[in-house]
Amino acid sequence: MNIQDYKGVFVFAQQVDNVLSGIALELVGKGKDLAKDLNTEVTAVLVGSDVKGLADELAEYGADKVIVVDDPELKEYRTEPYAHALASVINEFKPEIFLVGATAIGRDLGPRVSARIHTGLTADCTQLDIGDFPINPVPGKEQLHNQLLMTRPAFGGNTIATIACPDFRPQMATVRPGVMQKAPREAGKKAVVVEFNPGFTPNDKYVEILEVVKAVSDVADIMDAKILVSGGRGVGSPENFKILEDLAEVLGGTVSCSRAVVDAGWKPKDLQVGQTGKTVRPNVYFAIGISGAIQHVAGMEESDIIVAINKDETAPIFEVADYGIVGDLNKIVPALTERLKAELAAK
Amino acid sequence: MKIVVCIKQVPDTKGGVKFNPDGTLDRGAMLTIMNPDDKAGLEAALRLKDQYGAEVTVVTMGLPKAEEVLREAIAMGADKGILVTDRVLGGADTWATSQTLAGAIRNLEYDLIITGRQAIDGDTAQVGPQISEHLGIPVISYAQKIQIEGDSVIVERQYDDRYHVLKAKMPCLITALAELNEPRYMTPGGIFDAYNAEITVWGRANLVDVDDSNLGLKGSPTQIAKASDKVRKGAGEKVALDPTESVEYIIDKLKAKHVI
């Protein structure tokens, strides 16, 4: 491998049902920053069936170039044809950086692709920078410049590690959704669109999709919410989430929850905040009856304002809360809702 | 049917996390457990064994001490345990780990390989899919239900807003979610068997079709530039007031921050 041959920042533009996922635009945004530091371009790799129309949206969010791999075999996500698509793009276009979202799709696709092309893959990154490796000069070891430094939490968020991939290309990372910012949309901006099809011949590695069962959910995505009213086991019962829903309604917010609540079957998984759920960063996060296990905190600590209500004054949630209230949520939450109603009606 | 289950011994985060002075994890000071997703994978294999009849072999890579999780797996009902341990395998990232495990599994006959989705120490979710790639077999990640039909396996594969019912021809690799099932307890007879069971120990020499350049720290494409205990933003205010005062306190703060 001649590392000098590898140029440019590529991102996987995940789409589901021919709608770009939020992470696709977040990665274009981050990829643009990295490309600027490297004095190169950001290329979005769009994979699917009949997806070419999405290229303009990627351009308006900052992609300089869009490589479209369009084939009927790519209609629904399946590991093998998607891995073949990305590995072929990498072999043909030789990017120095390749970013994939750390979604249920990307965390399956990323490792398969990195193993196929023999490079390193850093999982679930929350920060990406261009810098030197080793970070500080080490006698007898060449310090490499313009390396991708990939920072990620490990051990349920207890430690944080920065990883480099100095000897292999592309430097690959999966990136946590909701962490990177998309760039402002520039209407009418165009990108160079390149169509590329490496050919898709089904083999034993192609699994057959017997059925696609979509969860019926008209709930707003908690990752987009400006205000989240989040409940934990301390809420006590699924029925008692009503008081959280009332509070959320008054504030125009959305209800989310901790893992304990999902495990107990009180709320569906798509409302779960935390290491094994979603990363959120709303303007206000109410943590109500949530003890604040490290895995939960990892998913919400970037919120602008954290308000915690818990009867246990030693609950770890108070260590990250801006405003902690030790008290009975059953008394405080309904009273707060009523008070807010009066307050907002007076305006 | 022959099923291989990959399991990992991990520090138990419930017992608290301990650090060395340099900020790295003090693994020696922490209790260890079988990784939860792996345990769900093992339970899934044991249920297939109960339902269809199968030989279940558990494989782990780690320090000699990792033998403990193999014995636990046998006490739950696994038939054989294989420990892959060797100094030259240490410091492996997911590429080198998956190369090692694939090299060990090439010695075995298998219809199905089951791994946990991810381990609670690294949280990468990479090793399962990477093993499947090295072995050239299909992978189905995030399995929430597993059934056998003839020479195929039918799996419900979870996504954010949906699940797919997938059919793959065996041999196939599946990664299991902890939510897949409630793992069984060890049985007294099982514990007795586990105590007496012979654990197979393999080293570098037993790995098939793996080049030295793909093993251990030297064979790992990713390298750690920096590791540290996470710096958190720290606590703000904490008050204990009666409910009415609590409400006024929150209202004041929301006003001060222009939320309302």
Interface residues (C-beta under 8 A of the other chain):
Chain A: V16 E76 Y77 R78 T79 E80 A83 T103 A104 I105 R107 D108 G110 P111 R112 S114 A115 R116 H118 T119 G120 L121 T122 A123 D124 F133 P134 I135 L149 P153 A154 F155 G156 G157 N158 T159 I160 A161 T162 I163 A164 C165 P166 D167 F168 D204 K205 Y206 V207 E208 I209 L210 E211 V212 V213 K214 A215 S217 I227 L251 D263 D270 Q275 N283 V284 I294 V297 E301 I305 I306 V307 I309 E313 F318 E319 V320 A321 D322 Y323 G324 I325 V326 G327 D328 K331 I332 A335 L336 R339 L340 E343 L344
Chain B: P11 T13 V17 F19 G23 T24 L25 D93 T94 W95 S98 I120 D121 G122 D123 T124 A125 Q126 V127 G128 P129 Q130 S132 E133 H134 G136 I137 P138 V139 I140 S141 Y142 I154 Q158 Y159 D160 D161 R162 Y163 H164 V165 L166 K167 A168 K169 E179 S220 P221 T222 Q223 I224 A225 K226 A227 S228 D229 K230 R232 K233 G234 A235 G236 E237 K238 V239 A240 L241 D242 P243 T244 S246 V247 E248 Y249 I250 I251 K253 L254 K257 V259 I260
